[in-house]
Amino acid sequence: MPASFHTRDMIAVVNQKGGVGKTTLAVHIAVWHFEQGHRVAFIDADGQSSSSRWIKTAGWPITLFTETRPDPIIEIAKDLRATHDVIVADGPGNLAESTRALLLMADFALVPCGVTVPELESTAEMIRMIKNARLVRAGASPQASVVLTRVRNDRFVLTREAHEAAGLLGLPVCANVLRLREATADSPGQRTVVWNMGRKATVAAKEMNQLLEEIDKYARKKTDNIAGSDRRAESLSTERLAIPRVVNA
């Protein structure tokens, strides 16, 4: 079991590309919080509703909302802050307005990304949306980090190039990665998390634990310093309820 995941108000896992481990990462974060005794809510903003089915079938008592419309997402997230310790959101696999809504409410955003150059290049638009959300909120939130996923081997030259290329996108890159492990790939189908899958998943569970600990350490360091100013800015933004658009030059 993981030791302790630092409580954050809202963590959004977002990327415009599917198949990068977004839902797997989001559900593992939510269950980790729940198993630490936190009051956890989950917003499934992905139209495929994969995370909703996973959580429902597993029977975890996590407050679950399946919502893809942007304004209700803002309203739901705002209300959940008063009743839950942690809100985890699984964003859509595109640059929909619901993604923008999540970024207007999140304290921290995770951007899972494959290790190929085309995947990294496509992630640039997602990072641009994160930076625009910061402008709208007149603060430094959401803080964000890139997580490399589907990694086969740390010594593989493409993985090294991916770390270097991701660093040029303007967001920190997690040193730990989400590797291609059979247990991790099987966890959605088995409706569980890797640390509850027994001995066969020992390595996958250890790697997931290390990744979540790194995410937590970065989130705690960055967001604790800006929480006050962001709360004031967010109060002004959420009162409008409509999603402002940022026109990119």
Steps between C-alpha positions, in 0.01 A plus 500: 500500500616857438594696808295819473388711206496871577142629492433732210169661425474397136726304267411487131655240270479644151622444147340545161625159387350170609691183579766667714400360840286796603213301652734245658694775674190691611332195656817392680539847651138499618518153654830582670337796669198293600717228654672767708164592653439815299157608381542460125285622214554414136387697195493293183500754218602250233210413272601132496429477878767232546602623843136515616445134406828403667415672829138380505587139426779494758259632762728766647292749703630795303257781420466478124375753246488429128477835327631631168333842488733784603273714718372208714862385545588839649196494728559143614867559575423815695243319717722196559774714652280551806432131560806304381871493568600414147337537159650304212390565143547291187495737206381426145734376231476826308525877543132538586354782706464251786881483513512877534242479781711248691807719467308800632426304819802274551784567741726260316495353150675185385570457131573135412685471171649224289870505421486550124583838355156541332330435834720757672431753225125451533527556874617855434141609436392354834776689678395817321149454639641459851695823470194682367298373798759660728451831320123480541535418869752781551724265697742210475241223509468245377853390567583215265741223413553267204504123565659282234298183444522170311876498563668173406852555625677791669808429291306517176632799307149627421422522872804720559403719205146520631618632837707766324223597257235513774718734700489749213119521526519721808376259768698280738523133405468231763819297542284193563297367211201274435658195344345240274418232757252218457351562844446870430335422167281234663385712793203664320373164377538346844332805655770550761830684558848355462587490870198274560593250227734278698857388443479509122456877518774574756722688256210694347373594846842622607537710186152649538575582862823678404322701231219609731746595774692718255180666377397566859837647594494738206136597555555569870805715437343707225135541596539573870675827411223627272181370660392828655533720193346238273197455725425872471543495122295183467214649700467774241525257206249242621234757582461552124443125440548545124836397358707793378683442178858604451578599144838366400706726289 
